[in-house]
């Protein structure tokens, strides 16, 4: 059995293009042939009637002027119409034969009958007309024997064959033109798709180099190329983040474990005394490792199981002020001023989870705000409600801003700031649960704003 999925796009396009042309051309050929036969038969009938009417009219005019038939004139007259398939005989009123082309003009008559493959004139159709002879009051009967219109003569057949040849030639030309056009169309459509397929294979093998051999073709393919380009940039960014994540986690674990290991080995070897201060140092390092693992667990919980939020009506100013007060001691140690500027603005959400957002953002600001710095929150708006966390700390570099909400990302790994790199990831996860958004604007060493928006009540 043939696997249809193995047919190429070019082959399918060529097949469907050919079918879409061949079928209409064949239908057109059949309809044209039928129409031509029908119309040509109607034309022959009309022409036959016209010739007979003309014959009778001319002969009537002759008999009105001449009381007798002139042999020479009748031969010439009958010759003209025998060429058109009309064989004439005249009878008197009493039925006597007055003149016949078969008897009185036999040589010419036999020649025309042979040309038309006629054996007996009696096999032809005959029409009889009554014609007066002058003013004598007598009549003659004109008998016109003719070939039936549905039996084509040699000239008729030649004409039809020429028409059919032209029709066949036009059909062949149409098929050739359509074949060339379908090949061109299939190639022009399939070639960029094949290139994009190769591009996708490269992406699967982690080759994120830009795809330069692409030429503009159609709108949809251009959009597909643009989408794959964006996917490549995203995958490349994720690959860098993954490598950096591996480095950061190994660095975090190795630093803490090395510190604990060296301290314990020194105490075991008797180099350091096993006093309370040394043990507390090891304990602090273990707590830091615990916070790292806890952060991973928290992020996983927000990703998976804990998607149901306990909604209530929240006074944002009251909620934020209570969190700032928790950090009052830290603020005093660094001489940091803080304030919450807001009217009584309410939103609906899970206050416990949103307090985790405030805590994470304040913790992040405390790391980077120098002594005697400032941290503030401004709340405004109705729909949406906007919160702006502002500090005058070290700030964030422009190249780091797109990645700071990625897991384990640290904007400056050269500094020994403690943390798992999960705080802002958790912030984003919680805000998404509340249909909120967050973005960052920062001027290094001057100002950093975390801008949060919630839908209004």
N, C-alpha and C positions, 0 to 999 in steps of 0.2 A: 504494500500500500504506500502511495506517495505521501510524504510528509509535506502538507501544504504550507506549514510554517517556514519551510526552507525556501519558498519562492522569494526572489528579491523584489524590492520596491520597484526597481526599473522594469523587471519582467511583468509585474502586475500592472503597472501604468501602461506599458506597451500593449498588454493583452486587452485591458479595458478600453484603451483609446482605439485599438483596432476594431473591437466589437462595436463600439459606439459609432464608428464610421461605416463599417461593412454592412451592418444591418440597415441603417437608413439608406445607403446607396442601393442595396438590393431591393428594398421596398420601393425606392424611387424608380428603379429600373422596371419593376413589375407594373407599377402604376402607370409609368410613361408608356410602356408597351401596350397595355390595355387601352389607355386613352388614345394612343396613336391609331391602333386598329379600329377602334370605334369611330373616331372622327374621320379617318380616311374612308371607311365604308360609307358614312353619311355623305361625305364629299362625292364619292363615286355615284351614289344614288341620285344626288342632286344634279350632278353633271350629266348623267344619263338622261334624266328627265328634261334637262335644258336642251340637250342635243336633239332629242326626239321632237320637242316642241318647235325648235328652230327648223328642223327638217320639214315638218308638216306645214309650218307657216310659209316657208320658201316655196314648197311645192304647190300650196294653195294659191299663192300669188301668181305662179306660172300658169296654172290651169284657169285662173280667172281671165287671163289675157289670151290664152291659146286654147282652142277647142280640141286640138289633137296633140299627141305626144311626139316630140322630135327625138329620134333615136340618138343622135349625137349629143343633144343637150342632156338627155336622161343618163347616158353613159358617164358624161362628165360629172353630172350631179350625183349619181350613185357612187362614183369613185371617191368623191370628197367624203361621203359619209361612211363608206366601207372602211376607210382608214380609221374611222372612229368606232368601228364595230357595229355599224347599222347596215342591214341587208334589206333592200326595198323590193316589194312587189305590189302591183296595182290590179284590182279586180273591178269589173263593171258592176252595174246594179243587178244584173241577172247572174252574177257569179263567174263570168268568163274572165280568164286571165288576160289582161291588157298589156302588162309589161312586167318582167322579172329580171333582176340582176343575175340570177343563176342561169337563166336561159338566154337573155338578150345581151348580157355582159359577162359571159361565163368565164372567159380567160382571167379577167381581173378579179372576179368573184372567187374563183378557185384559189388564186394566189393569196388573197387575204384570208381565206379560210385555212389554208395550209399554215400561214404565219401564226394563226391563232390556234392551231391544232384542233380544228373543227372537222368532224367527219360528215355530219348531216346538218343542214340548216334547220331541219325540223326539231333538233335538240335544243334550239335556242328559245328564249322567251319571245312572245309575239304580242304586239299591241296594234289594234286596228282602229283607224280613224276614217270617218265619213267626210268627204270633201266635195263641194259642188264644182261642176265643170262649167265655167263661164255663167252666162245668163240663160242657158238652155233648160234649166230645171232638172238636169240629170246629175247624178252623183257618181263618184268613184270611191273605192275603198282602198286606202293605203295600208298595207301590212308591213310593219317594221319588225324584223327579227333582230334581236340584240343579245349580246352576252350578259348573263345576270351580273349585277354589280358586285356580288360576293365572290365571283370568280375572277381573280386578278389576271390581268394581261401581263405580258412580259415587261412592258414599261412600268406597270403598276408594281410588279414584284421588284424590279430594279430600284425603283424609288424607295420602297419599304426597306429593302436590304441596305441601301445606303444610309437611311435613317437609323436602322439598327446598328450599323457599323459605327456611326457617329456616337450613338448612345453608349455602345460598348467601349469605345475609345475614351469617352468622357468619364465613364465609371473606372476604367483602368487608371487614368490620370489622377482621378480623385483618390483612389486607393493608394497610389504611389505617393502623392503629396501628403496624405494623412499618415502613411507609414513613416515618412521622413519627419513629419511634425511630431508624431508620437515618440519617435526615437529621441529627437531633440528635447521634447518635454520631459520624458522619463529621465534622461541624463541630467538635465538641468535641475530636476527635482531630487533625484536620488543621490547625485554627487555630494551636495552639501550635507545631506542626511548621513551618508556614509562617512564623511569627514567628522561629523559630530559624534557618530558611533565610535570612531577611533579615538576621538577626544575623551569620550566617556570611559573607554577601556584604559586610557592613560590615567585618568583620575582614579580608577579602581586600583591601579598599581602605584598610587601615591605620587604620581608625576603631575605636579600642579603648574607646569610651565604654561604660559599664555598660548592660546591657539591662534597663530598668525595667518595660516593658509586658508582663511575663510573669506569668501567674497559675498557681498550683499546679493540676496536673491529675492525671496518673498518675505512679506511681513511676518507670517507665522514662523518661518524658519529663522528669521532674524531674532524674533522674540525668544525662540528656543535656544539659539546660540547665546543670547544675552543671559538667559536663565542658567544655562550650564556654566557660563563664565562666573556668574555670581556664586553658584554652587562650588566652583573650583576655589574661588577666593575664600568662601566660608570654610571649606574643608581644609585649605591650607592654614587658615587661622586656627581652626580647631586642632590641627596637627601640632602647630606650634604650642598651643595652650596645653595639649596633652603631654608633650615633651617637657614643657615647663612645669606642669603639675607633677610629673614623675620626679623631676629634679627637686621641686620644692618639698614634696612629701618626704622624699628620702633625706633631704637636708634637715627637715624638722626632726624626723625620727632619729637620724644619726647624731644630730647635735645633742638632743636630750639623752639618748642612750649612752653616748660616749661620755657625757658629763657624769651620769650616774655610775657607769662602769668604772671610770678612772677613780672616782671618789671611793667606791666600795673596795676596789683593788688596793688603793692606798691605805684604807683602814684595815683590810685583811692582812696586808704585809707589814702593818705596824708603823707605816710612814706617818699617817695621820692618826690622831686619837679618835676613837669612836664616841665623840662627845655629842651633845645635843645640837650644837650649831652645825656640825657636819651632817648629821642625820636629817636635820631640817632642810638643808640644802638639797639633799637627795629627794626628800619628800616634795619639795617645791617642783623639782624637775618631773617627778612622777605625776604631780597635779597638772602640769602643763601638757604632758602626754595625754592625760585623761580628758583635758579640755579639747584637744585636737580630735580625739575619738568621739567625744560628745558632740562636737560640731558636725562631724560626719553623720552621726546618728540623727541629729536635729534636721539636717538638710534632707536626709533620706525620708524622714517622717513627713516633711512638708511636700516632698515629691510624690509620695505614695499614699500611705494610709490616712494621714490626718488632713483630709480635704474638707471636712465638715467644720464650719466655724460657728461659734456660739454668739449669735448676733444680739446686740443691745444698742441702746441709744447712748452715744459717747459725747461728752463735753471735751472737745479737743484741748482747750486751754487748761482745763483741770487735769486731764490725763498727762499732758506734757509737763506741767509744773510738778506733778508728783514724781515723775522720773528724774527731772533736773535736781530735785531735792535729794534724791538718792546719791547723786554725784557731788553733793555740796562739799564734802571733805576733799575730794580730788581737785575741785575747783579752787578751794582755798590754798591747797599746797602749791599750785602753780600760779596762783594769783589771777585766775581767769574770771572775767566778768561774764554773766549770762543773763538773758532775759527772754520772756515769751510775750510777744505782742499779738493780741487777739481779742476780738469780741467773743461773746458766747456763741460759738459756732458748733453745731452738732452734726455728726454723721452716724450711720448705722454700721456696726462691725463688731469684731471680736476684740475687746479691749485688751485682753491678755496677750494676744498675738501682736496687736499694734504696739503695745508697750515694749515688746521685744524689738520692734523696728526702731523705736525711739532710743532704746538702750544701745543697740548696735551702732546707730549713727553717732550718738554721743561718744561712745567708746572709740570709734574711728576718729572723731575730731580731737579727742584728748591726746591721741598718739602724736598728732602732727601740729597741734597748736603750741606755740612757745609760751614761756612764762609771761604773764601779764597780757595774754591774748583775750579774745572775745568770741563767744559762741551765742547765737541768737536764733530764735524761731519766729517767723512771721506767718500768721494764719489769716487768710482772706478768702472772699468769694462765697458763692452759694452753690452754683452748678456750672463748672466743677468747684470743689473746695480745694484751695491750694495752700500747701505748707512749704516754706522755704527755710531749710537749715543752713545757716551761714556761719562760717568761721574765717579767721584771718591767719590760718596756719600756712604750712609749707605749700599746700596746693597739689594739684595733679597735672602731670604733663599731658599735652594734647594726644600723644600717641597711646597713652595708657587709658584714656577715658572710655573708649569703646569696649574695653575688656575688664573693667574693674568689678563688674557684677558677675564675671565668670568664677566658677568654683576654684578655690585655692590660688586665685591670681593675686599677686602682690605687686603694687606699682613700683616699689623700689626694694629689690631683694638685697641690695648692697648695705642697707641699714638693718640693724638688729632690732627691728620692731617685733615684739611678740605678737602672735596671732596665727590662726590657721588659714586665713584667706577665705573664710566661709561667711563672715559676718554680712557683707553686702549681698552675697548670693541669697542668704536667708531673708534679707530685707526684700529683695525683689520677689521671692516666692510668696511671702506673706502678702505683699501688696497686690500681686496677681490674684490671690484668693479673694481680695476685696475689690477686684476690678479697678485697681488703682495703677498709676504709672509713676516712674521715677526717672529723672535725668539729672545730669551733672553739668555745671558750668564752672570753670575754674581758671583763675589767673594766677600762675605760680608765685608763691611768696606774698600774695596780696589778698586774694579772696577765693573761697570755694562755696558754691551753692549746690545743695541737694534739693531739687524741686520735686515735690510730690503732689499729685492730683488725685482726688477721689470724686466719684459721682455724688451729686447732692442727694439730700433725702427725697 
